[in-house]
Amino acid sequence: MENKTKYDVVIIGGGTSGCACAYMCAKNKLKTLLVEKNNFLGGLMTGGLVVPVMKSSVKEYNCEYYSQLVKTAKKYKAQITYKDKNDGWFNPELLKIVLDELLLSQNNRKYLDILFESEVLAVERNDKLITSIVLKSNLLSIPIEASCFVDATGSGEFSLMCGCEFLDDISIKQQNSLRFILGNVDIERFVKFIKNIDYDEDITNTYRNDLDTNDEIHFTTASTWDTNKVWALDKYLKKGVRDGILLDSDRNYFQIFSVAGARNEVAFNCPRINNYLDNPFKYSLELIEARKAIYRLYNFTKKYFDGFENAVIVNIATQTGIREQKRIKSKYIYSKEDIISGKAFDNPVLEANYPIDIHSKDKDKSLLVKTVNYSLPVESLISSNLDNLYAIGKLVGADFETHSALRVQKSCMSMGEAVARHIKQKLFSNTEI
């Protein structure tokens, strides 16, 4: 190819981990290109409506980007800190603006280029090295050369094009979710309703603090069809099934949150949908069924929940909440034994204690297993068969159960940040990072 544009790092995917990696690469003065197929950044945090960030107790390993994200979002009133000190309650629409500002801050602007609505068309390799790629942007083909490439797609589509090897250690997959948001909800009335029927603070809790919530009242509550807990909302869901408003499968998983900076909006972490990603025809039918389920849940809440009488559907996610799709065969495969024992590693990517969290389509088959604090080596983010390919976020090289703990957003951001630092050290080993 002639007239290639040259970068130190090319990052494919501007989602949770990709944004963190791009921010830190640019801050470390690496010439960086971030390629995003949508016309906005954030991935599942924005397009997938995956808010809030799940809380995970961590030491501050590779959390600089996350801290700056919180700080910038606060400026736009797109963030609150909840009563459990989780500062990752974000507004998914405002985050699109927040991420633009954060990544292209004054110091980063001269080192970082962002290409929206662009995808990889072709890859060139020389043995174990990726040498260049061709990007498709609208009607243009753009040749790009780089020293290092980072797959932050979540799906692993770039790694697949490059010939990266993947783990194939288990046939089951986590269920996915298609999230949505209802607006015009009287949250004050709903909070009174839910507090009168559910006294379990581990399931239902509310919070208002003028300094933290902009005088908004916030809440979270949930119900599943699993019998490991008493779910106060389940009697309403069962009634919805008896009355013909819901299907029994709609009881599988029901979780709702208020939204930072959106006084009358409620975000739904449901419905769950089956994972048929290896069969695009079945998968497409699942998405159609998911939108039918959204309409059923919408009508259900209007009928049975105080405060939802005048609710309207204001947003259905443009990206499916895929919990697990592909995992790379990395230089070090992180295992259940590692996470359960809390195995220590030199220069860890992260430290967290988010539990093993597996969503099953079958009753009483979902898992939520507490862990000790665990760390992760950077070798779990480096392809075993390509020397300059990193894969971050949900692509982490880990076994199935361990992956279910590592896939949460804050950990994915730390992965992106750690890889940026690793690349800086690799390319400029005599430079302080």
N, C-alpha and C positions, 0 to 999 in steps of 0.2 A: 504493500500500500504506500502511496505517496502522500507527503505533506501531513503526517500524523501530528496531532496535538499531543504534547508530552506532559505527563503528570507524575508526581511521586506516588500518589494513591488514587485509585478509582473505587468508589463505593457504590454498589448497585443496591438501591432500596433506601428511601428516605423515611423509614419508619422509626420505631422506638430505638433500636440499637444503631441503625444507620445514621440517624441525626447526631447521636452522642459521639460516634466515631468521627464524623465529618467535623463537628465542632472542635474536638480535641486535636485532630490532625491539623486543622488550620491554625489553631492556637499554637501548635508546636512548629509552625512555619513550614509545613509540608504543602507543596502544591497539590491541591485536592479537587477532585471532581465528584459530586454527588449526583447520581442519576435516579430519577423518580418517575414512575409510569403515570401517577396521578398528577393533578395540577395543584397539589398541596402536599405539605410534609405531615408527618405524624403517624402514618400507617394506621394500625389498629386503635391508637389513642384518639385519632380524629375520624378517619373514615370508618373505623370499626366501632366507634362509640364506647371503647373499652376504658371506662372511668368508673370509680377512682382507681388509682394505682393500689394494688394490694400491699398491705403493710408487711414488711419483713425487717426484723431487727437486724441491723448491720453495724459492723465497724465501718468507718469511713474510707473504705478502699475504693478508689476510682468512682467517687461520688461528686466530683467537682461539677460535671455537666448537670447532674440532677439538681444540685443546689442552685445553679444559675437558672435552670428552668423554673424552679419554684419562685425565685426572686423576680424573674421577668414576668411570669404569669400573674404574680401578685400586683404588679404595676397596672395590668389590664383588668384587675378584679376578676381574673379567670381561675383563681385558686383559693381554697380555704384549708385550714388545718383543723382536722376533726378532733373530737374529744379524746381519742386514743393517741393523740399526737401524730397521726398520719397526715403529713403535709402534702399528700399526693391526690387531693380531691380537686380535679381540674374541670374546666369547661371545654368540651371537645371542639366546639366551633371556634371559640376564641383562641384555642391552642394553635390553629392554623396561622394566625397572625403572630402569635407569640414566638413560634418556631422560626418564622421568617426573620424576625428581628434578632432572635438569639443567635442563629447561625451566621447571619450576615452582619454581625456587630462590626464596629469600626475597625477593630484589630484583625478580625478574620477576613474581611471583605477582599483584601488583595491576595489572599491565599486560597480562597474557596470559590469554585464555580458550581452552580446548581443548574441542572437541566431537567425541567418538568416535561411531562408527556413524552418521555423518551424510554426506549427499551433497547436491549442488546440484540443485534441482528446476527452477528458472527463473532467467533473467537479464533485467534491464532495462537498456537502453542509451539514451543521448541523444547521437545522432550518434557521435562518436569516443570517448565516455566511457561506461564501465560505471558505472551509478549505484547499482544495488542488486541483490541476489540473494535467492532464497528457498531455504532449506535444508530438507531432509527429515530428521528425526531421530525414529526410531521412528514414532509416529503423529502427530507434531507437524510443522507447517510454520512455519518461523521466518524472518521478513523481516529482512534485514540490509542496511545501507547502509555504504559505505566510500569513502574517498578513493582508495585504491589496492588493486588485486587482484593476487595472485601465483598463477600456476598451477605447482604443484609435483607434479602428478599423475603425471608420467612419460609417460602416455598422451596427454596434451593434451586430455582430454575436456572440461575446463572452458573452455579456449581455443576449442575447437570450438563450444561452446554460445554463446560470446560473439561469434562471427563473426570470429575471428582468422584471418588467412591463413597457410597453411603452405607449406613448400618441397616441390616435387614434381620433383626434379632427377634421380632415378634410380629404376629399377624394382626393383632387388635390395634385400634386407633381410639384416641379420645374423641368424645362427641364434640361437635362444634356448636356455636351459638350465632344467631342472627339478632343483634341487639336493636333496640328502638327506643325512642323517647316520646312521651306524651307531654303535651303542654296544656296550659289553662287548668291546672290542678290546684285546688285550694289545699296547700300543704299543711297549713295550720289546722284545718279540720281533720285531715287524714292523720296527722300526728296524734291528735286527741283520740281518734278512733283506734289506732293501732296500740297506743299505750294502755287503753282500757281492756284490751284482749290478750296482750302478750307482755308478761313480766320478766321474760328471760332476756337479760341484757346481752347475752352472747349471741342472740338471734336478732333482737329488735332493740335499737337504741336511737336516741335523738340528741341533738346538740344545737345550742345557740349561745354565742358569745359575741357581743358587738365588735370586739377587736378582731376576731378571727373570721366571722361569717358575714360581715356587712349587714348585720341585723336580719339575716336570713335564718330560718330554722331548717336544720338538716337532719336526715334520718337514713337508716338502712334497716331492711327487714328481708326475711327470706322464708321459703318453705320448699321441701322436696317430698317425693313420695317414699323416700327411705324411712325406715322405722327406728333409726338409731337415736332420734330425738323426738320430743313432742313439738310439733310445728303448729302454732296457734292458727295460722292462716289456712291450714289444710282443710279444716271443716268448711271453709268458704269455697275452696277449690273443688272439694267433693260435691258440694251443693251445685256449683256451676256445671259439673258433669251430669248430675241427676237432672238438672233443668235443661240439659241439651245445649248449653252455651259453650261448654268446653268439651274436648275429648279427654279421656283419662290420661293420655300421653302428655297433655299440657301440664299435668301435675308433676311431671318428672323433675323439673327444676324451675323455681320461681324466685328471683332475687331482684330487688329494686333499691335504688338510691336516689336521693336528691342530687341536684347538679349545681356546682359552684357558679355563682354569678347568673343564675337563671331561676328567679324566685318561684316560678310556677311550673317548673319542668321536673319530670321524673324519668330516670334512665332505667331500662329493663335489661338485666343480664339473662335473657331468655328470648325466644324459645330455643331449646337444644335441638340440634338436627344431627342426623346420622352422617358419619364421615365416609363418603363414597368418592373421595378425591381421585381414586384410580379409575373411576368410571364416570366420565364427564356427563353422560346422559342421565344416570341415576342421580348424580350430584345436582344437576340442573332441576330435576323434579323435586329434590329435597328443598331447594331454595324456594320453589313455588309453594310447597307445603308449609314452609316456615312463614311465608308472608300471610298465608291463610291463618296460621296459628297466631300471628301478631294481631290480626283483626279479631280473632276470638278472645284473646286476652284483653284487648282494648274494650270490647263490649262487656266482658266479665267485670273489669274494674269499675266501669261506669255504673253497673247494676248493684254491686255488692260493697264497694268501698266508699265511705264518706269522703267527700272532697273531690271525687273523680267524676261527678255527674256531668260536668261540662267539658271533660277532657277531649283533646283532639290529638291525632297522630301528627307530630311535627317533623319527625326524622326517622327513617329506617336506614340502618347502616349500609353504606356502599361497599363495605368489605366484610366478609364473613369472619367471625371470631374463631379462627382455626387454632386449636391448642397444640396440635402436633401433626406434622406432615412428613418432613424428611429430617434425618439427623446425619451429619457427615461422619465418615470414618476418619477420625482425627488422630494426631500423633499420640494422644493419651485419651482412652475411652473412660470417661468418668462413670463410676459404678455405684450401685446401691450400697455396697460395702463401704465405699468412700464417704457417702453422705451420712450413713447411720453411725459410723465411727467418728465422724468429724475429722477425717484425715487432714493433716496440715501440709501445705505446699509452700515452697519458697516463692516470694513475690506473688501472692494470690491475686487473681482477677477480682474477686469479691469475697465478702463474708456475709452470710445470710442465714436465716432459720425458717424461711417459708416452707411449709410442710409438703410432703408428697401428696399430690392432689390430682386424683384421676376421676374424670367424669364418665360414668357408664350409662348406657342406654337401658340397662336392666335394674330392676328394683333391688336395693340393698347391696349393689355391687360397686358403687362408687367408694373411693378410698380417700381418707384424709388422715395422714399419719404424721404426727409431730416428729421433729428432728432436733438434734443439738445444733449449735452453730457449725456451719460447714463452709469450706472455701473451695475454690476452683482454680486449676492451673491453666495458663494461657495455651498450653499444648492441646487442650480440648477444643480450641478454636482455630487450629491450624490443620489444613488438609494433610492426610498421611501420604498422598501420592502427588501433590503439586506443591512446589516449594514456596510459591509466592501467592497462595490463595488462603485467605482467612474466611471463616464462616461464623457469624455471630448471631445472637438472639436465639430464636427457636431452633436454629440449625446446629446448636452446640453438640459436640460429640459425646453423648451420654446415653446410658441405657434408658429404656422406656420409663421405668418408675422414677429414676433420678431426674430425667428430663422434666417430669411434671412439677418438680419443685423449682427447677432453674429457669423455667420459661416466663416467669412473671416480669413485669416491666422494669422495675428498679434494677433487678439483676441483669436484664438485657442491656440497660443503659451502661452499667458497669463493664459489661463485656465489650461494648463498643469503645468506651474510653480506654480500657486496658489495651486493646488491640492497637489503637492509635499510638499509645506510648511505646508499645513493642515495635511497631514499624519505625518510629522515630529512632529508636535505639538500634534497630537493624540497619537502617540506611545511613545513620550518622552516629556511629557507636562512640565517637569521641565528644559528642555533644550532650550537655546536661539536659535531662527531660523532667 
